[in-house]
Amino acid sequence: MLFYTAQRLVLSVVIVMVAVSILTLMLHVVPGDPAVMILGPRATPELIERTREAMGLDRPLPVQVAMFFANILRGDLGQDVFTGRAVSQIVLEQLPYTMILISVAILWSAACGIALGAYSALRRNTWLDTLSGVVSVGTISIPAFVMALYSVLIFAVWLGWLPAIGAGDGFWDGITHLILPAFAIGVAWVGYVSRIVRASMLEVMTQPHVRMARAFGLPERRITRSHILKIAVLPAVTLIGTGVAHLFSAAVFVEVIFARPGIGALLVGAVNERNYPIVLGAVLITTGIIVLATLISDLVVALLDPRQREEF
């Protein structure tokens, strides 16, 4: 298990480095000069050149990437080009809002998806199973930003049940402001999780150990809980771990629609302003979280299924 964990940690570090390097290349392809964005269109060429030198933009791209990783090792993500504040401080101020949003979306969608998938598998080929499949495929096909727009229109504008703007003040107000964004992000994952749990359960139900348990007269509920569902949820754990990246991308649109603070809104503003340090710092931290979530899901699967460890 330790060797398996070490392999995954090394792979995670490599993934983060490659992702940040690719992002740096993409930022330099985007039209617009950050120095001009900071100084304005009336700035003199000499002042623009000095600003580019101060930001390190006059150096070759490989040197800029190397300098960025060297600063990371020192714990320095740079400074905001407009306010001069530390990038790490700005990102960490916004990160909790996004993490709470994604965590709530994962929890409710996973719970509902596993329950719906298990019920569909146990009642397969019935009208309830068919209805579950139609609803699941329907929710999967709706993008998060579309679901967010209709959620605002129905529950906030027409019915007036829930607030739609901001993150709220205080605990209970924050919860009410969290319901619609978490619903918009997580509703598609109910369909994903339920479909994969249903397919996995149907496969596990035909395995010899399940037939053996029934032959020994074990209660059907115990067989389902201990011998079927415990194995059937493993693909769902992997799906959720790898789906954190999708949830972060969905959070970008949802936070803008609901005018919530968070990494998504921060990234959109930074990209529009060509604020490279904020973009790189935010993507570095979110990439690290995504890789960590994938690592945790791999370790959980390996812990529950020793066969995964034996492959490495």
C-alpha positions in Angstrom: 0.0 0.0 0.0 2.9 2.4 0.8 4.5 1.8 -2.6 1.1 2.3 -4.4 0.6 5.6 -2.5 4.1 6.8 -3.4 3.6 6.0 -7.1 0.3 8.0 -7.0 2.0 10.9 -5.2 4.8 11.2 -7.8 2.3 11.0 -10.6 0.2 13.7 -9.0 3.2 16.1 -8.8 4.0 15.5 -12.5 0.4 16.2 -13.5 0.4 19.5 -11.6 3.6 20.6 -13.3 2.4 19.7 -16.7 -1.0 21.4 -16.2 0.6 24.6 -15.1 3.1 24.6 -17.9 0.4 24.1 -20.5 -1.7 26.9 -18.9 1.3 29.2 -19.1 1.6 28.5 -22.8 -2.1 29.1 -23.4 -2.0 32.5 -21.5 0.6 33.8 -23.9 -1.5 32.8 -26.9 -4.4 34.9 -25.6 -4.5 38.3 -27.3 -3.6 41.3 -25.1 -0.6 42.6 -23.2 -0.9 42.5 -19.4 1.3 45.6 -19.2 -1.1 47.6 -21.4 -4.1 46.3 -19.4 -2.5 47.6 -16.2 -1.2 51.0 -17.5 -4.0 51.8 -19.9 -3.9 52.6 -23.6 -2.2 56.0 -23.1 0.9 54.5 -21.5 4.2 55.3 -23.2 6.2 52.5 -24.9 9.0 53.0 -22.4 6.7 52.6 -19.4 5.1 49.5 -20.9 8.5 48.0 -21.5 9.6 48.7 -17.9 6.4 47.1 -16.6 7.0 44.0 -18.7 10.5 43.8 -17.3 9.2 44.1 -13.8 6.7 41.3 -14.4 9.3 39.1 -16.1 7.3 39.0 -19.4 10.3 40.1 -21.4 12.1 36.8 -20.7 11.7 33.6 -22.8 8.7 31.5 -22.0 10.7 28.5 -20.6 12.5 30.9 -18.3 9.2 32.3 -17.1 7.8 28.8 -16.4 11.0 27.8 -14.5 10.9 31.0 -12.4 7.3 30.3 -11.5 8.1 26.8 -10.3 11.1 28.1 -8.4 8.9 30.7 -6.6 6.4 27.9 -5.8 9.1 26.0 -4.0 9.7 29.1 -1.9 5.9 29.4 -1.2 5.6 32.5 -3.4 2.8 32.6 -5.9 3.5 36.2 -6.9 1.6 39.4 -6.4 -1.6 40.8 -7.9 -0.5 43.2 -10.6 -3.3 45.7 -9.7 -3.4 45.7 -5.9 0.1 44.4 -5.0 -1.4 41.8 -2.6 -0.1 38.3 -2.4 -1.8 35.9 -4.8 -1.9 33.1 -2.3 -3.8 35.4 0.1 -6.3 36.4 -2.6 -6.9 32.8 -3.8 -7.2 31.4 -0.3 -9.8 34.0 0.6 -12.0 32.8 -2.3 -11.3 29.1 -2.2 -13.5 28.2 0.8 -16.6 29.4 -1.0 -15.9 27.2 -4.0 -14.9 24.2 -1.9 -18.1 24.4 0.2 -20.2 24.6 -3.0 -18.5 21.6 -4.6 -18.5 19.5 -1.4 -22.2 20.0 -0.9 -22.9 19.2 -4.6 -20.8 16.0 -4.3 -22.5 14.9 -1.1 -26.1 15.3 -2.1 -25.6 14.0 -5.7 -23.6 11.0 -4.6 -26.2 10.1 -1.9 -29.1 10.4 -4.3 -27.3 8.8 -7.2 -26.2 5.7 -5.2 -29.7 5.3 -3.8 -31.4 5.7 -7.2 -29.0 3.4 -8.9 -29.3 0.7 -6.3 -33.1 0.9 -6.4 -33.1 0.7 -10.2 -30.9 -2.3 -10.2 -33.1 -4.1 -7.6 -36.2 -3.2 -9.6 -34.8 -3.6 -13.1 -37.0 -3.7 -16.1 -39.9 -2.2 -14.2 -41.6 1.2 -15.0 -39.7 2.8 -12.1 -36.4 1.6 -13.5 -37.4 3.0 -16.9 -38.5 6.3 -15.4 -35.2 6.5 -13.4 -33.2 6.0 -16.7 -35.1 8.7 -18.5 -34.7 11.2 -15.7 -31.0 10.3 -15.3 -30.2 10.7 -19.0 -32.2 13.9 -19.0 -30.3 15.5 -16.2 -26.9 14.4 -17.6 -27.7 16.2 -20.9 -28.4 19.5 -19.3 -25.3 21.7 -18.7 -24.8 23.2 -15.3 -25.1 26.8 -16.5 -28.5 26.0 -18.1 -29.7 24.4 -14.9 -28.5 27.4 -12.9 -30.4 29.8 -15.2 -33.6 27.8 -14.9 -33.2 27.4 -11.2 -33.0 31.1 -10.7 -36.0 31.7 -13.0 -38.2 29.1 -11.3 -37.2 29.0 -7.6 -36.0 32.6 -7.1 -38.0 34.7 -9.6 -41.3 32.9 -10.1 -41.8 31.1 -6.8 -39.6 33.4 -4.6 -38.6 30.4 -2.4 -34.8 30.9 -2.4 -32.3 33.7 -2.9 -30.2 33.8 -6.0 -27.6 36.4 -5.5 -24.5 36.3 -3.3 -23.3 33.9 -0.6 -25.4 35.2 2.3 -24.6 36.6 5.7 -24.4 34.2 8.6 -24.8 30.4 8.8 -28.5 29.9 7.9 -28.5 32.6 5.3 -25.5 31.0 3.8 -27.2 27.7 3.6 -30.2 29.1 1.8 -27.9 30.9 -0.7 -26.1 27.6 -1.2 -29.1 25.5 -2.2 -29.6 26.6 -5.8 -25.9 26.7 -6.8 -25.3 23.3 -5.3 -28.4 21.9 -7.0 -27.4 23.3 -10.4 -23.9 21.8 -10.2 -24.9 18.4 -8.7 -28.1 17.5 -10.5 -26.3 16.1 -13.5 -24.1 13.9 -11.3 -27.1 12.2 -9.8 -27.6 10.8 -13.3 -24.0 9.9 -13.8 -23.7 8.1 -10.4 -27.1 6.3 -10.6 -26.3 4.9 -14.1 -22.9 3.6 -13.2 -24.1 2.2 -9.8 -27.0 0.4 -11.6 -24.8 -1.1 -14.2 -22.2 -2.2 -11.7 -24.8 -3.7 -9.4 -26.3 -5.7 -12.2 -22.9 -7.1 -13.0 -22.0 -7.9 -9.4 -25.4 -9.6 -8.8 -24.4 -12.3 -11.3 -21.1 -13.1 -9.6 -20.5 -16.5 -7.9 -20.0 -15.0 -4.4 -23.5 -13.5 -4.5 -25.1 -16.8 -5.6 -23.1 -18.6 -2.9 -24.5 -16.1 -0.3 -28.0 -16.8 -1.4 -27.4 -20.5 -1.3 -26.4 -20.2 2.3 -29.6 -18.5 3.1 -28.3 -15.1 4.0 -31.0 -12.3 4.2 -31.4 -10.5 0.9 -30.9 -7.1 2.6 -27.6 -8.2 4.0 -26.5 -9.7 0.6 -27.4 -6.4 -1.1 -25.6 -4.2 1.5 -22.5 -6.3 2.2 -21.9 -8.3 -0.9 -23.3 -6.3 -3.8 -23.5 -2.6 -3.0 -20.1 -2.5 -1.3 -18.4 -3.6 -4.6 -20.8 -1.8 -6.9 -20.0 1.6 -5.5 -16.3 1.4 -6.4 -16.7 2.7 -10.0 -18.8 5.5 -8.5 -16.0 6.5 -6.1 -13.6 6.7 -9.1 -16.1 8.7 -11.1 -16.6 11.2 -8.3 -12.8 11.6 -7.8 -12.2 12.2 -11.4 -15.3 14.4 -11.7 -14.0 17.0 -9.3 -12.4 18.7 -12.3 -15.8 18.9 -14.0 -17.3 20.3 -10.9 -14.7 23.1 -10.7 -15.4 24.0 -14.3 -19.1 24.0 -13.7 -18.6 26.2 -10.6 -16.9 28.9 -12.7 -20.2 29.4 -14.6 -22.5 28.9 -11.7 -20.6 31.4 -9.4 -20.9 34.0 -12.1 -24.6 33.4 -12.7 -25.4 33.5 -8.9 -22.8 36.4 -8.3 -21.1 34.3 -5.6 -17.6 34.8 -4.5 -15.2 32.0 -5.3 -12.4 30.7 -7.5 -14.7 30.8 -10.6 -15.5 34.5 -10.3 -11.9 35.2 -9.5 -10.6 33.4 -12.5 -13.1 35.1 -14.9 -12.1 38.5 -13.7 -8.4 37.7 -13.8 -8.6 36.3 -17.4 -10.5 39.4 -18.6 -7.8 41.7 -17.0 -4.9 39.5 -18.2 -3.9 39.2 -14.5 -1.4 36.4 -15.1 -0.3 35.9 -11.4 -3.9 35.5 -10.2 -4.7 33.0 -13.1 -1.6 30.9 -12.5 -2.0 30.9 -8.7 -5.7 30.0 -8.9 -5.2 27.2 -11.4 -2.2 25.8 -9.5 -4.2 25.5 -6.3 -7.3 24.1 -8.0 -5.2 21.7 -10.1 -3.6 20.5 -6.8 -7.1 20.0 -5.3 -8.3 18.1 -8.3 -5.2 15.8 -8.4 -5.6 15.3 -4.6 -9.2 14.3 -5.0 -8.3 11.8 -7.7 -5.5 10.5 -5.5 -7.9 10.0 -2.6 -10.4 8.2 -4.7 -7.7 5.9 -6.0 -6.6 5.1 -2.5 -10.1 4.5 -1.3 -10.7 2.1 -4.2 -7.4 0.4 -3.5 -8.3 0.1 0.2 -11.7 -1.4 -0.5 -10.5 -3.6 -3.4 -7.0 -5.2 -2.8 -7.0 -6.3 -6.5 -6.3 -2.7 -7.5 -3.1 -2.6 -5.4 -1.8 -5.9 -6.9 -1.8 -4.3 -10.4 1.1 -2.0 -9.4 
